């Protein structure tokens, strides 16, 4: 369940080239801190960053599952192992 204390990464204004390293670093840091749920804000314009974020999450071994936030399609909820 997302709360105001859920760690969030905002990718607005970032390019696809930086998404890979930003998302991996964010996931790794939160895994080390013991967080089980995080959110990545990518926006919903043309789904360019959404697809890139989901590609990175699919490859990451620390991610148990992820899904679009049904109340905000510009955000992906990530569940860590």
C-alpha positions in Angstrom: 0.0 0.0 0.0 1.5 3.3 -1.1 1.7 6.0 1.6 3.3 9.4 1.8 6.4 7.7 3.1 6.8 5.3 0.2 10.1 6.1 -1.5 9.6 7.6 -5.0 11.8 8.2 -8.0 10.6 11.0 -10.3 11.9 10.6 -13.8 10.1 13.6 -15.3 12.5 15.4 -17.7 15.0 12.5 -17.8 16.0 10.8 -21.1 15.9 7.1 -21.9 19.6 7.0 -21.7 19.7 7.8 -18.0 16.6 5.7 -17.0 18.5 2.4 -16.8 21.1 3.6 -14.3 18.7 5.8 -12.3 16.2 3.0 -11.8 18.8 0.3 -11.0 20.5 2.5 -8.5 17.1 3.4 -6.9 16.1 -0.3 -6.7 19.5 -1.3 -5.3 19.5 1.4 -2.6 15.9 0.6 -1.4 16.6 -3.1 -1.4 19.7 -2.5 0.9 17.5 -0.3 3.2 14.9 -3.1 3.5 12.1 -1.3 1.7 9.6 -3.8 0.1 7.6 -1.3 -1.9 8.7 1.7 -3.9 7.2 3.9 -6.7 8.7 5.2 -9.9 7.0 8.2 -11.5 7.6 8.2 -15.2 4.6 10.1 -16.6 2.2 8.9 -19.2 3.1 10.9 -22.2 3.6 8.6 -25.2 4.7 5.7 -22.8 8.3 6.1 -23.8 9.7 6.2 -20.3 7.1 3.7 -19.1 8.3 1.1 -21.5 11.9 1.8 -20.6 11.2 1.5 -16.8 9.4 -1.7 -17.3 12.2 -3.2 -19.4 14.7 -2.3 -16.6 12.5 -3.8 -13.9 11.9 -7.0 -15.8 15.7 -7.6 -16.0 16.3 -6.7 -12.3 16.7 -9.7 -10.0 15.8 -7.7 -6.9 12.3 -7.0 -8.2 9.6 -9.5 -7.2 6.8 -7.8 -9.1 5.7 -4.4 -10.5 2.5 -2.9 -11.9 1.1 0.4 -13.1 -0.7 2.3 -10.3 -4.4 2.0 -11.3 -5.2 5.4 -9.9 -2.2 7.1 -11.6 -1.0 5.6 -14.9 2.1 7.8 -14.8 3.5 5.8 -11.9 4.7 2.2 -11.5 4.5 0.4 -8.1 7.5 -1.9 -7.5 7.6 -4.8 -5.0 11.1 -5.8 -4.0 12.3 -9.2 -2.7 
